[in-house]
């Protein structure tokens, strides 16, 4: 790729899905139903070279019964878009999925097919008749930041920090790639949708179009709001660096 650089144009589209995602931590909590699609084109043709699909739901439509290697519903999305535009390579980026679960319909592999096809159909519709523009600049920054002391919890027992730090990171990498007006915000964790909303709003107030990308360059567990830290949930038990790590990551990326 480095040896075949060429000018590109970029199209960014965002839509709202209906009935595809739920909050798996708090049924009354918020969801992020937004589907974001970025397509890259060369200087002259109308067929995309690459498509990035961004959605906030864990790829967990399949159960423990599945012993096959599978890309779950993102694989369905990617295959469908590459079939529609054979010139393109499609990538799927998980957004702020920390408390977001996919809605499932059917048995066996049917839930992955149903959700993937629904997202692919909406992505195709979003990209019809787009007018890509040429980005005027690219900005890239990555930074390793210190984390709060590790607080590894095993059920009701919290290990002391001196012991927890042998198992848990004490720093993490955050990253930002801005292509024209599109801001790819890289978080090293399972970030909840509420914290992700703060990141999106921070970008939008700066006239940027946000794309949150989870699990980038690092993985430090779940980053959840402080109010949920004491909850007896799977996600809270995997908040390895205490209740304020997610807020720290959002604040530093915003800065």
N, C-alpha and C positions, 0 to 999 in steps of 0.2 A: 504493500500500500504506500509506503514511504517513497518508493522509487517511481510511483505512477500518480503523483499528485496532479490534480487538474482543478480548474475553477468549478464551483458548484453553485446551484441555487437551492433555496430552502423554502419549504412550505410547512407551516405549523397550523394545525387545526385541533380544536377541542370540542367535545360533545359530552352530553350527560346521558348516561345509561339509565335504564329503568329495571329494577327487580333483579339485578345480577350480583349484588354484594350485600352482606349483612355484617353487623358488628358482633364478633364472636365473644367479646369480653363482657359487653353490656348491651343486651337486646334493645334497651332504650337509648343507647348511645348513638353517636353520629356515624355516618358512613361517608366514604368518598366515592361517588358514582362516576367521577369524571374519566373519560377516555381521551387520552392525548396521542396524537399521531404527528410525527415529523417525517417528511419525505425529502430526500436529496436528489437533485436532478443535475445533469451536466448543463453546459451553456446553451445547448440548442434543442435537445429533444424533449418531448413531453412524457417520456417513460422514466420512472424513478430508478435511480441507481441503488438506493437504500431506503428502507422504511424503518422507523423506530416506533414501536407501539408501547404505550405506558399506561398501566392500569393497577389499581390497588386492591388486589385480592390474592391471598395465598394460593399457590398452585396445589391445592389439596382436594381436588374433586374425586380422586381415587383413594381407596381404602387400603388397609394393611393386607388385604387379599391379593393385591397386585404385586407380583414378583418380577414384572418386566421393567426394564429401563424405559422410562417414559418422560416426555416433556410436559405431560398433563395438558391443561387447556392452552398454555402459551404455544405449545407445539402445533396445535390445531390452528391457532391464529396465524402463525408464521407460514405454515404450509398453504393456507388459503390465500394469503396475500401474495406469496411467491407464485402461486398458480395464476392469480389475476394479473400480476406484472412479472413475467418471467425474467425481465431484465434486472430485477431488484433482489437484494439480500435483505431479509427482514430480521430485525432484532426485537426481542421483548424485554423491556425493563420493568421490574417490579417497582411500584411506587411505595407510598407509606402504608405497608401492609400489616403492621404490627397487630392491629385488632380487627382486621378485615378478612372475612371468609367468603368464599364463592357460594352462590346459591346453586344447589344441585337438583337436577331433574333426571330421573331415570336410574337405571342400574348399570353395574359394570363400567364400561368405558363411555356410556351414553352421557353422563354429566359433563365430562371433558369435551365431548363433541358439541353438545348443546351450547355450553358457555363459549367455547372457542369460536364456533360459527356465528354466534350472536355478536361477539366483539368484532370479528372479521368483517361481517356485513356492515356494521356501523363504521368501521375504519375505512372501508371502500367508499361508502357514501360520503364520508368527510373529505376524502381526497379527490372526489370527482370535481372537475372544473376548477381546481385550485390554480392560483397564479403565483408560482414561486418567485422569490426575490433573491437578489445576490447579497449575502452577508458582507458587511463592510469591514468587520474585524472579528478576530477570535481572541478570547481572553481565557487563560488557563491558570488556575492556582490550586495547589494542594498543600495541606498543612497538617502536621502531627500535633495534636493538642493533648495536654495531660488530663486525665480523668479523675474524678473523685475516688477516694480509697475504695478498694474492692470490699464488697460485703456479700460474700457467698452464703446463700441460705439453703439449708437442707431441712425441709419441713419447718418445724417451729424453732430450729436452731440456726443462729447466725454465727458463722465462723469469725474469729477475730481477723482484723485486717492483715496482720503479719502472716497469717496462714492463708487467707483468701488470695493474697497477691501471688502465691505460687501457682494458682490455677487460672487467674483472671488478668487480662491486660490492664496496664496502668496508663495507657495512652491509646489514641486512635487517630486515624487519618480522615479528614474531611476534605472534600474537593468541589471545585466549581469550574465548569466549562461553559463559557458564554459564546455562542455562535450567532453573530448579529444581535437579534433581540431575544433569542432563545437561551434560557439559562438552565443547564443541566446541573442539578444540585445533588452531589453524591454524599450519601449518608452510610456509615459503616455498621448498620444495625437493622433490626426490625423496628421501624419508627411507626408510632400510632398515627391514625388519620388526623386527630386533633392537632398534634405537633406538626404534622405535614401541612395542615392548613395554614399555620403561622408562617411556614417557609414560603408557601405559595403567595400569601399576601405580602410578605416582605419583598418578593421579586416583583409583584405587580405594582407596588407603590413606587418602584424604580423603573417603571415602564418596560419591564422584562416579562417574557412569557415562560412560566416555570415548567420544568420537568423534573420531578423528584425521582432519583435513582437509588434504590436500596441495595445494600450488600456490596458497597464499592470499596475495593482496596483493603478491606479489613472486616472483621465481624466481632462485635462486643456484646451480643445478646439483644435483649429487648430494651428499647428506650420508650418509657411510658410516662404519662403525667404523674406528678408527685402524688396526686389524690388517689391514684390507683395502686400505689406501691404497697400498701398494707393489705390489699385485697388478696384473698386466697385463690389466686388464679395461676395457671401455667405461665402466662406472660409475666406476671409480677415476680414469680420465682426465678425467672431468667433475666431480671434486671440486675445484672451482676455488680454494677458500680453505684448502687444507691438510687434514690428517688429523683435526683436532679440532673442525671446525665443527659437525658433527652433535651431538656431545656438548655443545657450547656452547648450541645451540638447545634441546635437551632440558632442560638444567639451568635455563635462564632460564624456560622455560615451566613447569617444575616449581616454581620459586620464585614 
